[in-house]
């Protein structure tokens, strides 16, 4: 009994320490700078939410930034689901020469830091005249080896007998993939959607390099240039903007956390 109480106490303490920064961020967005910087800082919601939001709109076109981020994330997720699930299915269930080598190259590419590719990628997009566009942000992100690996690992254990039975019944390869395979790997698809949505929503370094005008900025870049005053920063407004940018990610993860865990674990356990 005492052991169980200690375990629960430690879990509650860990949860509190993990969630407190988010709580402080949300609360600070409703207070003034003086309340945030006071000792101790104010830890209850204030009455400055409307005023802080008004200042935020003056400093940042938050609706345009939200649209850019949502559009980039939605289009990227759609293309990623199509590309990665197709590639994972081919690598899991089709036999062809060089299959192992291709999968090996994909795995090796996961060890290459993304920063190494920024200079050649930027030169390529400049030569193509595609900088400061949505495509310049989305296309390089589609070279994501983890997405292919995740879907491939979840599809390896899918019964091959079902696929062969569907072929005998006259199903086309596309029909088998769309109507039989995908419905049975929904947890993996949910995990892929959450991971890729979060990846694009939080994408900072590459958009900072390739996007040139404020009307194209996503949330991470817009937040980085929100308040450039190094001596008199408006922390309340910055934390309010950060809260708005963080809230969709928290909502999506909390809504689909079971599917996310099931999808990630699906390829890790073999019967």
N, C-alpha and C positions, 0 to 999 in steps of 0.2 A: 504493500500500500504506500509506504513512504517512498519507495523507488519510483512508483508511478506518479506520485505528486511532484517529485523532483523533476521527472521528465517533462511533465506538463508545464511546470514552472519555467524550465529552460526553453521550451518551445514558445511559450507566451512571451518571454523576454526577447527571444530571437525575432519573433514576429513584430514586437513593438519597436525594436531597434531598426528593423528593415523598413517599417511603414512610417516611422516618425519623420524622416526627411521629406516624404511626400506630403504628409500632413502639414509640416511647417511651410512647405512651398505653397500649398493651397491657401493656408491661413494668411501668409505674408502678402499674398496678392490682394487681400481685402484690407490691409493696414497701410499706414504711412511709413516712410523711411525712418522717422524718429522711433516708431514703435518696434520696427524690425531691428534697429541698431541699439535699442535700449538694453540695459543689463539689469535683470534678465529680459530677453525679448518677449514680446506679447505672443501668447500661444492660443488665444481665442480669436474667432473671426471679428474683424472690425467693420467699419461703416464706409470704407474708402473704395469699395469695389467699383461703383459707377464712375467715380472720378478717375481711378487708375485706368479703367477701360477706355475712358474718353481720351486720356493722355496717350494710351497705347495706340489708338486709332490715328492720332495725330502723328505719331512717330513711325508707325508701320501700317501699311495697307494689309491689315490682318486677314481680311476676307479674300483678297487676291492670293496672299501667301497660303492660306488654308486651301483654296482651290488648287493651286499649283501642287501642293504636297499631296492632296487627296487624288488628283488626276494622275500624277506620277506613280503613286503607290498602287492605284486601281489598275492602270494599264500594265504596269510591271507585273503585278500578281497574275493578271489574266494570261499574259504571254509566258510567264514563268511556269504556271500550272500546265499549260499546253506543251511547252518545250521539255520541261523536266520530267513530267509523267510519261511522255512519249519516249524520251531517251532512256528513262529507267526501265520501261517495259521492254524495249528492244534489247537492252543489255541483260535483262533478267531472263527473257523467254525465247530469244532467237539465238540460233547458233550460226556463226559465220566466221570466216578466217580473220584473225587479228582482233577478235572481240576482247580477249584478255589484255592485249597491248593497249587498246583504246581505253579500257577501264583503268589500266595502270597509269596512263598519261593523265586521266581525269583525277585520279587520287594524288598523283605527284603535284598537279597544279594547285591543290589545296595548300601546299607548303610554300607557295610563292607569295610573298607579300604584295598586296594590291598596289602599294605605293610605287613598286618597281615599274608598273605599267603606265603610270600617269603621264610621263613625258612622251613616250611614243603614241599613246592614245590621244593626247592633246594635239600633237603634230598631225595625226591622221585626221582628226575632226576639223582642224584649221584648214588643212588642204582640201577637205571636202566641203568647206563652207557651212558646217553644221554646228558650230559653237552657238551657245545661248539658245538652244532649242530643247524641247522635251526629249527628243530622240537621243541627243548627246548624253543625257543623264541615264536613260533607260537601257540603251543598247549595251554598253559595257557591263552593266550589272547582270545581264542575262548570261554572262560567262561565269556561272556560279556552280562550281563542282559539287558543293554540298547538297544542293537541291537534287541533282542527278543521283548522287550517292544515296540520299534519303529514300527516294522513290524506288531505286533499284533494289535496295535492301528489303523494302516492304513487299516488293513484287516477286522476289525470289521464291518465297514460300507459298505463293499463290498456286493452287493445284493445276498442273499442266493438263491433267485429264479433262478438266472443264473446258479448257481452250480447244483441245482436240475434238471433244464432243461437239462443241459449237461449230467447228469447221465441217464436221461430218453433216451437221444439220443445215449447212449451206450459208452460215454467217460469213460475211466478209471480215477481213482483218480489222478494218475500222469499226465495224459493228461489235466485234468481240471486245476490242479495247474500250469502246465507249459504253456498251450496255452490260458487259459482264465483269471486266477487270476493274474499271474505275469505281463502280458502286461498292465493290468489296474492299477497297482500300481507302474508304472515306476518312478514317483517323489519320492516315498518312497525308492525305490531301489537306485536311484541316491543319495539321502541323506545318505543312509546306506553305499554306496561305498565311498563317500567323507569322512564321519566320520571315517570309519574303516581304510581307507588308511592313513588318517592323524594320527590316533591313532598309527598305527604300524610304520609309517615313523618317528614319534617323540618319539617312545618308548625308554626310557633311562635306568631307574633303573633296570628292570629285565634283559635286555641284559647285562648290566654292571656286574651283579651278575653271570650270567650263561655262558657268553662267556669268553673264556680264552686266545685266541690268536688274534693278530691284523688282521690276514687274515679273521676273522669272524666278525669283528666289523661292526656295522651299523653307520650311520652318527652321531647320538647323542653321542655315546660312543667314536667314533674316534675324534670328536671335543673336547670332554672333556679331552682327553690325547694328543691332538695335540701339545701343547707347554707347557711343564711342568716347564719351567723356571719362577720362581715367580718374579724375579727382572728385567728381560729383555725380556718381551714378544713381539713377532712380531705381533702386533695387525692388521696390514694390511693383513697378511696371514690368520690370524684367521677369520677376517671379510669376506675375500674372500671365504674361505671355508664355512662359515655360509651362505653367499649369495647363493652359489651353492646348499647347502642343503635346503634352504628356497624356492628357485625359483619354483621347481615343485609343491609345495603345493599352492603357490599363483596362478600359472597358472591354476591348476585344480579347485580351488575354484572359481576363476573369470569366468571360462568357464561354470561351472555348478551351480552358486550361485542361479539362479532362481529355478532349480530343488531341490536344497538343502532346500531352504525356503519352497517350496511347500510340500516337503516330510515331513519336521518336523511339519508343520502346519496341515498336512492331518489328523492326528489322534487327533488333539486338538479341531476340530470343528465338532459338530454333527448337523445334519439337523432335 
